[in-house]
Amino acid sequence: MYLQESHKVWLATGEAPVYLEPSMANRHGLIAGATGTGKTVTLKVLAESFSEMGVPVFVADIKGDLTGMCMQGEETKHIRRSIDNMHIENFTYTAYPVRFFDVYGKQGHPVRTTISEMGPDLLSRLLGLNDTQSGILNIVFRIADEKGLLLLDLKDLRSMVQYVGDNAKDYKLTYGNISSQSVGAIQRALLKLEDEGGDIFFGEPALELEDWFDWDESGKGAMNILECQELFQHPLLYGTFLLWMLSELYEMLPEAGDLDKPKIAFFFDEAHLLFDDAPKALVDKVEQVVRLIRSKGVSVWFITQQPSDLPDSVLSQIGNRVQHALRAYTPKDQKGLRAAAQSFRENPAFDTEETLQALGVGEALISVLDADGVPSIVQKANIMPPRSSMKAAPEQNVQAAIIASPLHQKYGQVIDRESAYEIIEDMREAQELAEQQEAEAKAKEKEEAALRKEWEKEQAAREKAYRQSSTRKTTSSRSSSSRSKQSAVEKSINKTLNQAANTIGRELGKQIVRGLLGTFKK
């Protein structure tokens, strides 16, 4: 709990109380240990302490047992024993100002972000793309930015990817080859993401992290709980979402330098999912954000089983460590145990490696930074008991808190404004209409040409028939006239010939006779 008189967080008690300096909380922290060793209790105590000192908190609730922080705690024999053993005076149970969030909108205010805000790097990781496909996705974002097309939800991104694929030839000289195989692979990955709930997660109204910076009437920082029981069934979406929040927070907050206490505290449960299968470039970026976000007043706490679950580059940025019991059943476990023990400043009073294996539930080895930023010698201690309820809040309490929150109206309804999908669809419809009109115009022109050709053919046939008819009439008239004239001539000639023939015949008849009858003259 936060002690106003000492301005420190009373975290645990061993041979002496263990305090966390609020001014050193933004050097980040690690809560590690095997399942069932008390990590959740440690998380709750720290979150409650930050809230009491007026620091808003974000915490991912994977098991669903953090919802009880909205209710006052109840005394049990275990808590009473801890209070007595630690000599805690004036211990009181209390509830905290809790707001519930849920990516799927069932157990909290819907949490959404836009495709553009997520960016191509995190999306490539979320979609499991290779380097070539990631490069094409970056091209898609670049073209969308150049054309002023908003990428808000998955249908926007699918339309944009299809548009780039359909016009790949136009962009080849500027951006290089855009293969249809890679475009198809991205589209298939988007369909898989949609099946995992990506269609719910991407959209508007997008979550504004400024809403997490809130306080109740007494000055307690708001406890922002993200319900993750369903989200955790999709580890890649869960891990990418947490990375997005961290990067958004980094971009949003101004430089603050060294503060007396953090502006906000983040608790990332199952933190190894942030880094599993992440490319080195992304891990390097996360390491950079973790290192630099300290100066913006953000305290980041990673909760995981083994410290080795986190990259060394991230572990090196963590100044406060709470290590619960570890079990070493395999050679790999033993190696992790030794590494965890060696990360502490050795305490001559006990063997760190042996003590780690013998810790009971609620016990931990703790090392925190002092006021000068120097890691303390590791101490064995019992974690303080939480002041809020250890039980999960009843469903009706959670729903009542959701409805009563001022954020209910803000995030309750989905907004689908004009973005890339609608614009590209309009462009496609306009293009299809233009192509249809062009096709109709060509068809009409072809039909008119065919009709014109047929008309011309018919005209030619009519003209030919007319010419042939005219020719026949002329020839017939001439033949008839000729025949009439020839008949008269023939009659005249025949008459003349007949007369001549008769005369000649008569003369010849006379000659012959004379010849026969007198002397023949020839």
Steps between C-alpha positions, in 0.01 A plus 500: 500500500605860451619667819438874487735569790801335340400564137594142415320186395507236772533196279609220732651415836793272579752569769404861429232672289571517127403833343475600136608855424223662286763712324673176390184322387543627144820289481249223440454170675479124468270262686605142430434157641344163436122456480329526838785670685327836557572719198139621482504617863821693437344659193191603697699649787710708261198610295310599814799693628537693176128581501516626857786734418291645215660309213260354239556133426452268206499126561430204273274249677560158348344280768204728578588532869597869496144625460463474878702820541174688455381347829617536858706207623389252762713363778609139485725300731785527252472879478466531878813290546692724259378815677608365837835361383591826327379712790281712274305761689174662394457266206172577322321338209392720212375500142666679210362701208495235228406532132467183297610457139462207263613466139185301429273744684345235727655564842599861453507802275600396147866558425567592141777648295529577133715328240687825439577542870628144529737554208661252257774370733274378779243379249763296318588334827134446583437345156812284511636639172846430363740776396373520142136515606582756769666715234186489286286590801722805552442592135124469552517743793721739302259509205202544734674797662584655164142469381355623830312176560419427864568143615266454795380141503580167337276553199694821429828311504365212290370745239828689496707182461274389214525843337880493512502144365268590213716801408839341568630588153441870565710491819776267385742774390451694825488225761628187329328174423171429678431133443148362494618212721602736781180700465304176528696396810422833670130465415491150650672623816243779530217248478660296779537812715135582440402154624697568820307819573703753304182634341386600851835638614563723196260787455361814657459659744864422570618482858652825627758420764441840655180352644710279726638806677221552748442517875210460741378757752755390758792535258556129435627422154260318269552124477460410131454123471511330160303174509720251314355155563369478143770716345767277653369212285659689210851564635628683194214751511548541876873562476473736205225698670717557807791609283272742318387653830857544613604667175189723501573609853856580405388714206229674701684613813744790507843480656474537879845421635535371855171516690407436863265225381392352166224648287360154436593139580458212251486134599547249216410146607643206302757746369685238296219524242623848412820350364417147385579461128566873475763600241818655632411840354181506705675384818755777451218753466330374818829519687540859382147591609548339844826687543367840393149488643651530848569868435130549420395387845373148417564204728487166315474172691545166324342191656627161383625165631868515411708817468653336193161534331600860428783601266823600671473847345170551685612337825793740513250790525323356807610640836241350740458123533264279695592136452264233634590133523642321196495127436797335332391160370682506168847616387335799336322588827828469691671733257216752541521468879872579501447797268225637727718462809795668335289803404481608869758669718610214720395495864764333720226383736371230264564315174281668240469198271399262778263752656321549169400135496386500863275807498141448614183652358504876555875508564744658258854617448489874449746758374394859436681821415576734784458878481833526317405235244724231645359143513457380856642175630250222440268433793268215581160641601127439522282705267248736661133393495270679250227729626244428229309177454692192393185362336384575149221758492152364422378549145233749604759717677718508191211588267377768741847656506514495119164673460574756771832599341510823297689301233200278432337750266828591334608149401170315504399546134706410195562780248556413136587819313621535144848359461710302253242225449218737406722718279653204317154347456378830352803507271440139398130563437582812300755306299258214442232750396742671262606162359135398466414827327803463274402141422143607432623784278723260308220250471265773377762624257557147378127447464463827309792405279341164431167667422676753278683223320178306457326813374786568261486140385129527443547831320764346279271208429213735417722709276630188325150370455392838367791513259433147384130581458582814300743309282244231424236758401739685271621183334146372454385829346793508266448135400132562429571809288774320316278210431228733367742688271664182377159358407425795272845491344484130472166533326645761263815302436310182464268667256793640302683171521193318392451735210867467405485132544196478287663710229825306516304183509314600199819609321682186597199306390520669162873443460471139584225459260693673239781299536306195485282610225745682270857532562633496855681827576721506812 
